[in-house]
Amino acid sequence: MRALVVEDDIKMAEVVLSALKSERIAADHTEFADKAIFWAKTNPYDVGVIDINLGQGGNGLEVCKAARDRGLTFPIIILSVVADLATKVDALNLGADDYLTKPFSSVELAARVRALLRREKTLIGTLIQVGDLVMDTARHEVARGGRQIKLNKKEFALLEYLMRHKGTTLTRAMILEHVWDMNVDPFTNTVDVHIRFLRAKIDDGHKKKLLKTVHGYGYKIDDADD
């Protein structure tokens, strides 16, 4: 999963990033509203954590409004030192899903993020299935043919991204952007390495191979016969 973080206070940004890391969420962080708006329009995000007052970087509500005007529906948490009702109402009217007043702990933010993502998963379902491969995103469990498969955090995030796009070929760049973050080296072979480990866990010992390489383009997962 991937988050958009818009926060100009370094210490507060560290709290936010720590909370997201505890939830196994990669994050793209900026202190500027215009940069955040560009990222929101070009990258797939699962959640946004956006400060209202960005100082020289603009206003976080602009980011929220721009995302909603473009039809982007990922849940957004607005951060602010202001606790008055009018400001909260403005944020919610512009499309925010939650409002958190500073100061707060990384534990509290993590709980808010978890609640929003749980709501999203309830709407789209917590069980994903491709053939006899089943993922329970709520329990963080994966099984094939009834046999449990142990995955580390990145392997789980990678498999979830592939399974949610069953039958769609995903490029290495798309996978890097969604499962990792914008700081990852685009020339790294980390995607290929993780695919190799994942394939060994979900396909080895099975006649039907689900995780497929589309040579010269990327990877996909499906249960169709080649």
C-alpha positions as CSV (number, residue, x, y, z in Angstrom):
1,M,0.0,0.0,0.0
2,R,1.1,3.6,-0.6
3,A,0.4,6.9,1.1
4,L,0.6,10.5,0.2
5,V,2.0,12.6,3.1
6,V,2.0,16.4,2.9
7,E,3.6,17.9,6.0
8,D,6.2,20.8,6.3
9,D,7.1,20.2,9.9
10,I,10.0,17.7,10.0
11,K,9.3,16.3,13.5
12,M,5.6,15.9,12.7
13,A,6.5,14.3,9.4
14,E,8.6,11.7,11.3
15,V,5.6,10.9,13.5
16,V,3.4,10.4,10.4
17,L,6.0,8.3,8.5
18,S,6.5,6.2,11.6
19,A,2.8,5.5,11.9
20,L,2.6,4.5,8.3
21,K,5.6,2.3,8.5
22,S,4.0,0.4,11.4
23,E,1.0,-0.3,9.1
24,R,3.3,-1.6,6.3
25,I,2.5,1.4,4.1
26,A,5.1,3.0,1.8
27,A,4.9,6.8,1.7
28,D,5.7,9.7,-0.6
29,H,6.4,12.8,1.5
30,T,6.4,16.4,0.4
31,E,6.0,19.8,2.1
32,F,4.5,21.5,-0.9
33,A,0.8,21.6,-2.0
34,D,1.6,21.9,-5.7
35,K,3.9,18.9,-5.7
36,A,1.4,16.9,-3.7
37,I,-1.4,17.7,-6.2
38,F,0.9,16.6,-9.1
39,W,1.7,13.3,-7.3
40,A,-2.0,12.7,-6.5
41,K,-2.9,13.0,-10.1
42,T,-0.1,10.8,-11.4
43,N,0.4,8.1,-8.7
44,P,-2.0,5.5,-7.2
45,Y,-2.5,6.1,-3.5
46,D,-4.4,4.2,-0.8
47,V,-4.5,6.9,1.8
48,G,-3.5,10.6,2.2
49,V,-2.3,12.3,5.4
50,I,-2.3,16.1,4.7
51,D,-1.5,19.1,7.0
52,I,-3.7,22.2,6.5
53,N,-1.0,24.9,7.1
54,L,2.0,24.2,4.9
55,G,3.6,27.6,5.4
56,Q,5.4,28.5,2.2
57,G,4.2,25.3,0.7
58,G,0.6,26.3,0.4
59,N,-2.6,25.0,1.9
60,G,-3.3,21.3,2.4
61,L,-7.0,21.7,1.7
62,E,-6.1,22.7,-1.8
63,V,-4.6,19.2,-2.2
64,C,-7.7,17.6,-0.8
65,K,-10.0,19.6,-3.1
66,A,-7.8,18.9,-6.2
67,A,-7.9,15.1,-5.5
68,R,-11.7,15.1,-5.1
69,D,-12.2,17.3,-8.1
70,R,-10.3,14.8,-10.2
71,G,-12.5,12.0,-8.9
72,L,-9.8,10.4,-6.7
73,T,-11.5,8.5,-3.8
74,F,-8.6,7.4,-1.5
75,P,-9.3,8.3,2.1
76,I,-7.7,11.5,3.4
77,I,-6.9,12.5,7.0
78,I,-6.4,16.2,7.5
79,L,-3.9,17.3,10.2
80,S,-4.1,20.7,11.9
81,V,-3.3,22.6,15.1
82,V,-6.7,24.2,14.8
83,A,-9.5,22.4,16.6
84,D,-12.4,24.7,15.9
85,L,-15.6,23.2,14.4
86,A,-15.7,25.6,11.4
87,T,-12.3,24.4,10.1
88,K,-13.2,20.8,10.6
89,V,-16.5,21.3,8.6
90,D,-14.6,23.0,5.8
91,A,-12.2,20.1,5.6
92,L,-15.0,17.5,5.5
93,N,-16.9,19.5,3.0
94,L,-13.9,19.5,0.7
95,G,-13.7,15.7,0.8
96,A,-11.6,14.8,3.9
97,D,-12.6,11.6,5.6
98,D,-11.1,12.4,9.0
99,Y,-9.6,15.3,10.9
100,L,-6.8,14.9,13.5
101,T,-5.7,17.8,15.8
102,K,-2.1,18.2,16.7
103,P,-0.3,17.1,18.8
104,F,-1.0,13.4,18.4
105,S,1.0,10.2,18.7
106,S,2.0,7.8,15.9
107,V,-0.1,5.2,17.6
108,E,-3.3,7.3,17.3
109,L,-2.6,8.2,13.7
110,A,-1.9,4.5,12.9
111,A,-5.3,3.6,14.4
112,R,-7.1,6.3,12.3
113,V,-5.4,5.1,9.1
114,R,-6.2,1.5,10.0
115,A,-9.9,2.4,10.5
116,L,-10.1,4.2,7.2
117,L,-8.4,1.4,5.2
118,R,-10.6,-1.2,7.0
119,R,-13.6,0.8,5.8
120,E,-12.3,0.9,2.3
121,K,-11.6,-2.8,2.3
122,T,-15.1,-3.5,3.6
123,L,-16.5,-1.8,0.6
124,I,-14.3,-3.7,-1.9
125,G,-13.9,-6.9,0.1
126,T,-11.2,-8.3,2.3
127,L,-10.9,-11.6,0.5
128,I,-9.2,-11.7,-2.9
129,Q,-9.0,-14.9,-4.9
130,V,-7.1,-16.0,-8.0
131,G,-7.7,-19.7,-8.8
132,D,-7.0,-21.6,-5.6
133,L,-4.9,-18.7,-4.2
134,V,-6.8,-16.8,-1.5
135,M,-5.7,-13.6,0.3
136,D,-7.4,-12.3,3.4
137,T,-6.2,-8.7,3.7
138,A,-7.8,-8.2,7.1
139,R,-6.1,-11.1,8.7
140,H,-3.0,-10.7,6.6
141,E,-3.1,-14.3,5.6
142,V,-2.5,-16.1,2.3
143,A,-3.3,-19.7,1.4
144,R,-3.1,-21.8,-1.8
145,G,-5.1,-25.0,-2.0
146,G,-5.9,-24.6,1.7
147,R,-2.2,-24.5,2.6
148,Q,-1.0,-21.4,4.5
149,I,1.8,-19.4,2.9
150,K,4.1,-17.2,5.0
151,L,5.0,-13.9,3.4
152,N,7.0,-11.0,4.6
153,K,5.6,-7.4,4.5
154,K,6.8,-6.5,1.0
155,E,5.9,-9.9,-0.5
156,F,2.4,-9.5,0.9
157,A,2.0,-6.0,-0.4
158,L,3.4,-7.1,-3.8
159,L,1.0,-10.0,-4.0
160,E,-2.0,-7.9,-3.0
161,Y,-1.2,-5.4,-5.7
162,L,-1.0,-8.2,-8.3
163,M,-4.1,-9.9,-7.1
164,R,-6.2,-6.8,-7.1
165,H,-5.2,-6.3,-10.7
166,K,-5.8,-10.0,-11.8
167,G,-5.0,-10.5,-15.5
168,T,-3.5,-7.1,-15.9
169,T,0.2,-6.9,-16.8
170,L,2.0,-4.5,-14.4
171,T,5.3,-2.9,-15.3
172,R,8.2,-2.9,-12.9
173,A,7.8,0.9,-12.7
174,M,4.1,0.5,-11.7
175,I,5.0,-2.0,-9.0
176,L,7.9,0.1,-7.7
177,E,5.6,3.1,-7.4
178,H,2.8,1.3,-5.6
179,V,4.6,-1.2,-3.4
180,W,7.7,0.8,-2.6
181,D,8.0,4.7,-2.6
182,M,9.4,7.4,-4.8
183,N,12.9,7.2,-3.1
184,V,13.6,3.7,-4.5
185,D,16.2,3.4,-7.2
186,P,14.2,2.9,-10.5
187,F,17.1,0.9,-11.9
188,T,17.2,-1.6,-9.0
189,N,16.3,-5.2,-9.5
190,T,14.4,-5.4,-6.3
191,V,11.1,-6.1,-8.1
192,D,12.6,-9.1,-10.0
193,V,14.1,-10.4,-6.7
194,H,10.8,-10.1,-4.8
195,I,8.9,-11.7,-7.7
196,R,11.3,-14.6,-7.7
197,F,10.8,-15.2,-4.0
198,L,7.1,-14.8,-4.3
199,R,6.9,-17.2,-7.2
200,A,8.8,-19.8,-5.2
201,K,6.2,-19.5,-2.4
202,I,3.0,-19.5,-4.3
203,D,3.8,-21.6,-7.5
204,D,6.4,-24.2,-6.6
205,G,4.8,-27.6,-6.2
206,H,1.7,-26.6,-8.2
207,K,1.0,-27.7,-11.7
208,K,-0.8,-24.4,-12.6
209,K,1.5,-21.4,-12.4
210,L,-0.3,-18.2,-11.4
211,L,2.5,-15.6,-11.4
212,K,3.6,-15.0,-14.9
213,T,6.3,-13.0,-16.6
214,V,5.3,-10.9,-19.6
215,H,8.7,-10.6,-21.3
216,G,9.8,-7.1,-22.0
217,Y,7.0,-5.6,-20.0
218,G,6.4,-6.8,-16.5
219,Y,4.4,-9.3,-14.5
220,K,0.8,-10.4,-13.9
221,I,-1.1,-13.0,-12.0
222,D,-4.1,-15.0,-13.3
223,D,-5.4,-18.5,-13.5
224,A,-6.0,-18.6,-17.2
225,D,-4.2,-21.3,-19.3
226,D,-1.4,-19.9,-21.3
